[in-house]
Each structure stands twice: as C-alpha cells, then as structure tokens.
Amino acid sequence: MRRSVALGATLSLPHKVLALEAEKINVSKEALERVAAVFAEHPIVDFHTHIGIWQNMGLDKPNSPIPPVSEDKLASNITEYLDAGVNCIYLDTISDIARTRIGQPGNKDRDFEGDEAWDDYQRQYELMLKFLKQLPMSPVTEADSLVQINARGELGVILSTEGGHMLELDPTRLQVLRTQGLQRLQPIHYVASTLGDSQTDPPRYGGLSALGRQVLEQASDMGMLLDMAHASQAVVEQTIELTDRPLALSHTMVKYNSPRFGDYRNTRSRWISPEHARLIADTGGVVGTFPIQAPYGVSYLDEFVEALQVMIDTVGIDHVAWSTDLGEPVRPAFLQDYRQFPKVCAKLIDNGMSDGDLAKFAGGNALRVQREARA
C-alpha cells in the first residue's frame, strides 16, 4: 500500500498555474491508449528533476531567484508523478545553491569558505533522508529493486548531485557520497568550480582542472554515472579520455534554427551544439531533453516536440531521454502538472513516434546508461 504523501498537517490546495496558463493538449484516443500500454509495460524515468526547488529549505537567507517549494507542494508533486505513472526520478542535491547569483562574476556572491560547501551538502542530504522516510519514495539500489519499490506504490529515486563544490577541498569525500548512495555525479553547475569549466562562462582551465580529472576518474571507477550537464564541450572531450563508460548530459537541447519558432543558436545558452551532443552519444551515453520555459527552454508543446525531434535526428533515439529540471516558476504551459506527461507522450505518438521508441525515451535509455556506468 502506498505510504502517506503529506509532509505537513494538510495537503496543498489544488495546483495553481504559476507561470503560464496551462496549455490544452489535444491528442487522439488511440495515442493515449498506446501510451497507457507503454507505461504499463516499461519503466518511466525523469532523468533530472528538482520536484520544485527543495534544496533551499532551511537556508537562513535563500539566495536562489526561485524560492524553496513548500513541504505540502513537494508532497503534491510526488503524488502527481505517481498518478502520471512515473516509476523513478533522479533526486539531486545542488552543491552551489547557497552561493548562486546568476549573472554576477562566477555566478556567485562570494567564494565558499572552509567546509561551507560540504556542510551545505550534508544539510541537503539530511533533507533527502527526511523525504525518503516521510514520502512514498525509496532509493533504487539496483535494477531489480525498482520493481519492488513500484509494487509498494512508491516512486523509485536515484540519488545524485548537481555540482561538485562539496569535493573541492577534499576529493576523498567522494567515497562518502558513494557510501551515502549517490549514483550520479554532475561536477559542474553555475558557480565557478575548481573542477572544470562551465559551458556558459569564459573558460579558466581549457576543460577540466587537474583536480577535476582526479575526481571524475575516481567517480567513474566507483561506478557513478558522470553527468556532463552545464560543462563545457572541452570538459566532455577530456572526460571521454578518462573513462570507457557511457556519459550522461541530463538536461539540455540541441541548438538549431527553427523556421517555425526562431533561431535558437544564439538565444539558448544552456543548449549545446550537435557536435557536443554526438560526443555524449558516441560513448553510448544519453542526453536528457528538458521542457522548461524560455529563455532556457521552450514554453509550448509544439516547440518541445520539434526540438526533441531535432535531438533524436542528431544522436538517435537510443541516446535521448526525458527530464524536467522543474522549479515551479519555470514550468512550461504544457507541464503545469506532472500528470500531463502521458498526454505529452501521446502527442509524440500522434507525431509518429513508435511505441518502442517512446519506451526508450521515457525511461529505458536512462536506466540503461545508469546500469552500464555501474558495470
């Protein structure tokens, strides 16, 4: 039986539209039936999500422009996932959230001092443990455990971290993260890192630093999936030299010129070039496609469908996954509620995606690349 979803005394009021008026998604009955069959037979996985920005909870002075999600809304979001038929999500700490100031030099208000980044990671890890205890979620420790978790009416979670700032003074702490159950490491985020270069800031190291090479090589040897999101193309190229395991890039899109929606090549700093995407695919890896609002992503479903098809055409369906990367203010019009995701998938079916390809995109590729990283 599914565990209670409420963290607070009461569940939140029905979901409010916080960003754009919800987009009505018109799809065929046949497509919805096919999606239901795929969801019933295959695991459905969100390759990168914040379930709302919970990582700010407990900070004395939250520094993110996106405020922390309430406990009730967090519980409501988990219910939405379960109602949508999602089986598993990646649950990330954000290593630099206490210092992030996007747009300032280094995207920070100041440098971390002493063990500050490590202490903040521990704060977020304790929040993870709280959620796992009180919400209908359990960590996925190996492939077979997801089936058991879902049979209990719970959402499987794969623990990971967005950013590696907690390791910059002491890379031996990587073993602590692995012992705590983290299975994916994304070394680079917004705040300038001593591990390597971000894709959105001027390069400082020409890719990875010596410390970054050490950390990523050790993480790969431990069986952690390396996530190249936010990292420069040079970081990807140098990471490929360090490991023979597949890489992830959990949330982005490919830059291209859309005759219908406009030229995304110079207006989407978080998107990547086709060459960049193919580097990930050539390792056997997976690129996650995110639907967050412009100017980071796209605001409407037809835009997302087109951009997703460009990614599939660029790297092949075996190397593409679904991710949301959603904090509440950046939800697009077509995903104001996670329960809209089956209709999003039905739209893909109506646009020609096969059932088998949907199974790969919606979860199969994500679990494959995680399994191969552990091998």
C-alpha positions in Angstrom: 0.0 0.0 0.0 1.2 3.5 -0.8 2.5 5.5 2.1 1.0 8.8 3.1 2.2 11.7 0.9 1.7 14.7 3.3 4.8 16.2 5.0 2.8 18.9 6.7 -0.5 18.7 8.5 -2.6 19.1 5.3 -2.1 18.5 1.6 -1.8 21.6 -0.5 -4.7 23.2 -2.4 -5.1 22.2 -6.0 -2.2 23.1 -8.1 -2.1 26.8 -9.2 -0.8 27.9 -12.6 2.3 29.8 -11.5 3.9 30.7 -14.8 1.7 30.4 -17.9 -1.9 29.5 -18.4 -1.9 25.7 -18.8 -1.8 24.6 -22.4 -4.7 22.4 -23.6 -3.1 19.3 -25.2 -5.2 17.7 -27.9 -4.3 14.1 -28.7 -6.1 11.1 -30.1 -7.7 8.4 -28.0 -5.6 5.8 -29.8 -2.4 7.6 -28.8 -3.5 7.8 -25.2 -4.2 4.0 -25.2 -0.8 3.3 -26.7 0.9 5.4 -24.1 -1.0 3.7 -21.3 0.2 0.3 -22.7 3.8 1.5 -22.8 3.6 2.9 -19.3 2.2 -0.4 -18.0 5.0 -2.5 -19.6 8.1 -0.3 -19.3 9.8 1.9 -16.6 9.1 5.6 -16.9 12.0 7.8 -15.5 12.6 11.5 -15.1 16.3 11.8 -15.8 16.7 15.1 -13.9 14.1 16.9 -11.7 14.0 19.2 -8.7 10.4 18.4 -7.9 10.3 22.1 -7.1 13.4 23.7 -5.6 13.5 22.0 -2.2 17.3 22.5 -1.8 16.7 26.0 -0.4 14.8 24.6 2.6 16.4 25.6 5.8 18.8 28.2 4.4 18.9 31.3 6.6 18.8 33.5 3.6 17.8 31.6 0.4 19.9 33.0 -2.5 18.2 31.4 -5.4 15.8 33.6 -7.5 13.5 30.5 -7.3 12.1 30.2 -3.7 12.0 26.8 -2.0 8.9 24.7 -2.6 6.6 24.3 0.4 6.5 20.9 2.0 2.9 20.4 1.0 3.6 21.3 -2.6 6.6 18.9 -2.6 4.3 16.1 -1.4 1.7 17.1 -4.0 4.3 16.9 -6.8 5.2 13.4 -5.7 1.5 12.5 -5.9 1.4 13.9 -9.5 4.3 11.8 -10.5 2.7 8.6 -9.1 -0.7 9.5 -10.7 1.1 10.1 -14.1 2.5 6.5 -14.0 6.1 7.6 -13.5 8.2 4.9 -11.8 11.5 6.6 -11.0 13.2 10.0 -10.7 16.7 11.3 -10.2 16.8 13.3 -6.9 19.7 15.9 -6.9 21.3 18.0 -4.3 22.6 21.3 -5.7 26.1 21.9 -4.5 26.3 25.7 -5.1 22.8 26.8 -4.2 23.9 28.7 -1.1 26.2 31.0 -3.1 24.5 31.1 -6.5 24.0 34.6 -8.1 23.5 34.0 -11.8 24.9 37.0 -13.8 27.5 38.1 -11.2 31.1 37.2 -11.8 31.5 33.5 -11.4 27.7 33.4 -10.8 28.3 33.8 -7.1 28.1 36.4 -4.3 31.4 35.1 -2.9 33.5 32.0 -2.6 32.7 29.2 -0.3 34.7 29.4 2.9 36.2 26.4 4.7 33.9 23.5 4.8 30.8 25.6 4.0 30.1 23.7 0.7 30.4 20.3 2.5 28.2 21.4 5.4 25.5 22.6 2.9 25.7 19.3 1.1 25.1 17.5 4.4 22.1 19.8 5.1 20.6 18.8 1.7 21.4 15.1 2.2 19.5 15.1 5.5 16.6 16.6 3.7 16.8 13.8 1.2 16.6 11.3 4.1 13.6 13.1 5.5 11.8 12.9 2.2 12.6 9.2 1.8 11.2 8.5 5.2 8.0 10.5 5.0 7.0 10.5 1.4 6.2 7.5 -0.9 9.7 7.2 -2.3 12.6 4.7 -1.9 16.1 4.7 -3.3 16.8 2.4 -6.2 19.9 0.5 -5.2 20.0 -2.0 -8.2 17.8 -2.6 -11.2 15.5 -5.2 -9.7 14.7 -3.0 -6.7 12.7 -0.6 -8.8 10.1 -3.3 -9.5 9.8 -4.0 -5.8 9.5 -0.3 -5.0 6.8 0.3 -7.5 4.9 -2.8 -6.3 4.6 -0.9 -3.0 3.0 2.0 -4.7 6.2 4.1 -4.3 8.3 6.2 -6.5 11.9 5.0 -7.1 14.6 7.6 -6.7 18.2 7.5 -7.9 20.3 9.9 -5.7 22.7 12.2 -7.4 24.2 15.7 -7.1 24.2 18.7 -9.4 27.6 20.3 -8.9 30.7 19.0 -7.1 31.6 22.0 -5.0 31.5 19.9 -1.8 34.5 18.0 -3.1 36.8 20.9 -4.0 38.8 20.9 -0.7 38.8 17.2 -0.2 38.1 14.9 -3.1 38.3 11.8 -0.8 34.8 12.8 0.3 33.7 11.3 -3.0 33.8 8.0 -1.2 31.3 9.4 1.4 28.9 10.4 -1.3 29.1 6.9 -2.8 28.6 5.3 0.6 25.6 7.5 1.1 24.0 6.1 -2.0 24.7 8.8 -4.7 24.9 7.1 -8.1 25.4 10.1 -10.4 27.9 13.0 -10.2 27.5 16.2 -12.2 30.7 18.1 -11.4 29.8 21.5 -13.0 26.9 23.8 -12.2 26.5 27.6 -12.3 29.0 28.8 -9.6 32.6 28.7 -10.9 34.2 25.5 -9.9 37.8 24.3 -9.3 36.9 21.1 -11.1 36.5 22.5 -14.6 34.8 24.9 -17.0 31.1 25.7 -17.4 29.5 25.9 -20.8 28.1 29.4 -20.0 31.2 31.2 -18.7 34.6 32.0 -20.1 37.0 29.1 -19.8 39.5 29.1 -17.0 41.1 25.7 -17.4 40.6 24.8 -21.0 38.3 22.0 -19.8 39.0 20.0 -16.6 41.4 21.1 -14.0 43.9 18.5 -12.6 41.6 18.2 -9.6 38.6 17.7 -11.8 40.4 14.9 -13.7 41.2 13.2 -10.4 37.6 13.4 -9.2 35.9 12.2 -12.4 38.3 9.3 -12.9 37.7 8.1 -9.3 33.9 8.6 -9.6 33.8 6.5 -12.8 35.9 3.8 -11.2 33.3 3.7 -8.3 30.6 3.1 -10.8 29.0 6.6 -10.6 27.4 7.9 -13.8 29.2 11.1 -14.9 26.7 13.8 -15.9 28.2 16.5 -18.2 25.2 18.9 -17.8 26.4 22.6 -17.6 30.0 21.5 -18.5 31.9 22.9 -21.5 32.5 20.8 -24.6 36.2 20.6 -23.7 35.2 19.1 -20.3 33.3 16.4 -22.2 36.1 15.7 -24.6 38.6 15.3 -21.7 36.3 13.2 -19.7 35.9 10.8 -22.6 39.7 10.3 -22.3 39.4 9.3 -18.6 36.8 6.6 -18.8 35.5 3.9 -21.2 32.0 4.1 -19.7 29.0 6.0 -21.1 28.3 9.6 -20.1 25.1 11.4 -19.4 24.1 15.0 -20.2 20.9 15.1 -18.2 19.2 18.3 -19.3 19.6 20.4 -22.4 18.6 20.7 -26.1 20.4 21.0 -29.4 20.9 24.5 -30.8 19.3 24.8 -34.2 17.5 27.3 -36.5 13.7 26.6 -36.4 11.8 28.0 -39.4 8.7 27.9 -37.3 9.8 29.1 -33.9 13.0 31.1 -34.4 16.8 30.7 -34.4 17.8 29.0 -31.1 21.6 29.0 -32.0 22.4 32.3 -30.2 19.5 32.6 -27.7 19.8 29.4 -25.7 23.0 29.5 -23.6 22.2 26.1 -21.9 21.6 24.3 -25.2 24.5 22.5 -26.9 25.9 22.1 -30.4 25.1 19.0 -32.5 28.8 18.0 -32.2 28.6 18.3 -28.4 25.6 16.1 -28.3 27.2 13.5 -30.5 30.2 13.3 -28.2 27.9 12.0 -25.5 26.0 9.6 -27.8 29.3 8.2 -29.1 30.2 7.0 -25.6 26.9 5.0 -25.6 25.5 7.8 -23.4 22.2 9.6 -23.1 21.2 13.3 -23.4 18.2 14.4 -21.4 15.8 16.9 -23.1 14.2 19.4 -20.8 10.9 21.4 -21.3 11.5 24.4 -19.1 10.3 27.8 -20.2 12.2 30.2 -22.5 14.8 31.6 -22.4 16.3 28.4 -21.0 14.0 26.0 -22.8 10.7 26.3 -24.7 7.3 27.4 -23.5 4.8 25.4 -25.6 4.4 21.8 -26.6 4.8 22.1 -30.3 8.2 23.8 -29.7 9.2 21.0 -27.4 8.1 18.3 -29.9 10.1 19.9 -32.7 13.2 20.4 -30.5 13.0 16.9 -29.3 12.9 15.6 -32.9 16.0 17.6 -33.7 17.8 15.9 -30.8 16.6 12.5 -32.0 17.7 13.2 -35.5 21.1 14.4 -34.2 22.1 11.5 -31.8 19.5 8.7 -32.5 16.6 7.5 -30.3 18.9 5.2 -28.3 20.6 8.2 -26.8 17.7 10.5 -25.8 15.8 10.7 -22.5 13.2 12.8 -20.8 14.0 15.2 -18.0 12.0 18.1 -16.4 14.5 20.2 -14.4 11.5 22.0 -13.0 11.3 24.5 -10.3 7.7 25.9 -10.0 8.2 29.3 -11.8 9.8 27.7 -14.8 7.2 25.1 -15.6 6.1 25.4 -19.2 2.5 25.8 -20.2 2.1 22.2 -21.2 3.6 20.7 -18.0 2.0 22.7 -15.2 1.2 19.4 -13.6 3.3 16.2 -13.9 0.1 14.3 -14.7 0.1 16.0 -18.1 3.2 13.9 -19.1 1.1 11.0 -20.6 -0.6 13.5 -22.9 2.8 14.9 -23.8 3.8 11.3 -24.8 0.6 10.9 -26.7 1.5 14.0 -28.7 4.7 12.3 -29.6 2.8 9.2 -30.7 0.5 11.3 -32.8 3.5 12.8 -34.4 4.9 9.5 -35.5 6.9 8.1 -32.6 6.7 4.3 -32.2 5.8 2.6 -29.0 9.2 1.1 -28.7 10.9 4.5 -29.2 8.6 6.0 -26.6 9.7 3.3 -24.1 13.3 4.2 -24.7 12.8 7.9 -24.5 10.5 7.8 -21.4 12.8 5.6 -19.2 14.6 2.8 -20.9 17.6 4.8 -22.0 18.1 6.4 -18.6 18.1 3.1 -16.8 20.4 1.5 -19.4 23.1 4.2 -19.1 22.9 4.1 -15.3 23.3 0.3 -15.4 26.2 0.4 -17.8 28.0 3.0 -15.7 27.9 0.6 -12.7 29.1 -2.4 -14.7 
